[in-house]
Amino acid sequence: MFRFIARRLLFAVLVIVAVQVIVFAITHALGSPARLMLPATASAEQVALLDSQLGYDRPWWEQLVELLLGSIVGDFGTSYWQNVPAGGVVFSRLPATLALVGLSMALAIAVSVPLGVLAAMRRGTTWDKTIVTISLVGVSMPAFWIGYLLIILFSVQLGWLPTSGYGTPAHYVLPVITLAALPIGRLTQIVRSSMLGEVGQQYMLVGSSLGLKPVTRIYKHALKNASIPILTMTGWEISRLISGFTVLVEVVFSWPGIGQLAVQAIEHRDVPLLVASVTVVAGLIVVLNLLLDVAYSLLDPRIRTAPTARRTSKEKEPA
């Protein structure tokens, strides 16, 4: 297990470095942000002076090395737009994004797993058709449209919940439901299809003959054996939300998250803030993938021993 995790950590570091290099290259290919920060009537001397103050007059490799070394300690430089440390701005927005994503995925799992199991156990019935239809509706509707409908119903018409903002439990309700709609639809379909492959297996029939309760057979045995694709889709949905798909919901509900911050950084050509946002998001996704790899190996030990087994079998082959 130690070697397995060590290899994944090495790949994680390489991925984060590669992401930083790519973002650095793209932002510098767009030119100096001084042109955007200064008025259109600014002279070439004024642009050159601001470039010098921002450090853009230095060689590109020197700027890249400074970025990579600084990111190790969380120092991404000073935000051009807000004139404060870029890392501090990103980390101040991080709790809002993590809370929104965490609660949305918790709601999605709590709803999709029972629905998917029920659809699989009642295959071809009205229950199955209704659940499949609901999941397709959740997958098909755009998040911003769902958000506006919820605002019109629960905020404008009924006056039960606030239209936007962040801080109180009431502010979480509409954004969480909006963001959870798509994962609920996809996870329900994955749970259903995964469980269909386990329902008729021999161990399910043996468990029934031994007198095991249906809940035990389904949730303790069948769902565990079907958990790999479900876990994969769950990780993919979390990565998708963290990587910026929350931005629509953040804009609709004025949610102070990283997605909206990254868009604002692009609008202001704020390179340090953009690099800090992308690096933090990449780090979160890398950590998530590492946790998924560990979870896979715990659910199925053959995953972490497969490379070793292949090498051993090759060594035993006759010359």
C-alpha positions, 0 to 999 in steps of 0.5 A: 500500500505504501508504494502504491500511495507513493507512486500516486503522490509522485504523479500528483506532484507532476500533474500540479506542476504541469498545470501551472506551466500550462496556465503560465504559458497561456496567460503569458501568450496573451500578452502583458496585463498592463495593456488591460489595466491601463487606459487605452490612451496610455503611452508605451513608457507607462506600459513599460513602467507597469510591466517593470512593477509587475515583473513582466520585464524579467525573463520568462523562465525566471518568472516561471521558477519563481511561480513554482517555488512560491507555490510550494509555500502558497505564495502566488504573488500579489493580485493585480486586481485586488492588490492583496496576496493572491493565495489569501484571496483564493483560500478565503473563497475555498470554504464556500466552494467546498461547502456547496460541493460537499452538501450537493454531493451528499444530497445527490448520493442520499437520493440517487442510491436508494432510487437507483437500487429501487429501479434495479430491483423493480426493473420494467415496472412503473417504479423503474420507468418513473425513476429513469424519467426523473433521472433523465430530466435531472440530466437534461435541465441546465443548472442556471435554469433550475436555479431561476425556477427555484428562485421564482417559486421559493423566493419570489412567490412563496418568500421562504428562502433568500434569493442570493447570498451566503452565510446562513443555512437558508442560503444553502438550500436553493444552491445545493438543490440546483447543483445536485440535480445533475449528479442525482440524475447521473448517479441514479442511472449508474447505480441502476445499471450497476445493480442490474448486473448484481441482482441475478448473481449466484450469491444473491440467490444463495443469500436468499436461500440462507434467509438473509434479509433483502436489505442485507443482500442488497446494501451489504453485498450487491451494492458493495460489489457494484460500488466501483463504477458508482464510486468512479462517477461520484469522483467524476462529479465532484471533480467536475463541480470543483473544476468550475461547473459551480460557476453558473450556480455561483453567479445565479445565487451570488455565491462567493466561490472559487469558480466566480473568482476565476472568471473575475480573474480572467476578466481582469487579466489577473495572472497571479490570482488565476494561477492561484485559483487553478493550482488550488483546484488542481490540487483538490482534484489530485487529492480527490483522485488519490483518495479514489485510488485508495478506496478502489484498492480497499474495495478490490485489492487486485487493483493495487497488486495487478502490476506486480502480478503481471510482472510476476507472470512475465518473469515465470514465462519460459524464454 
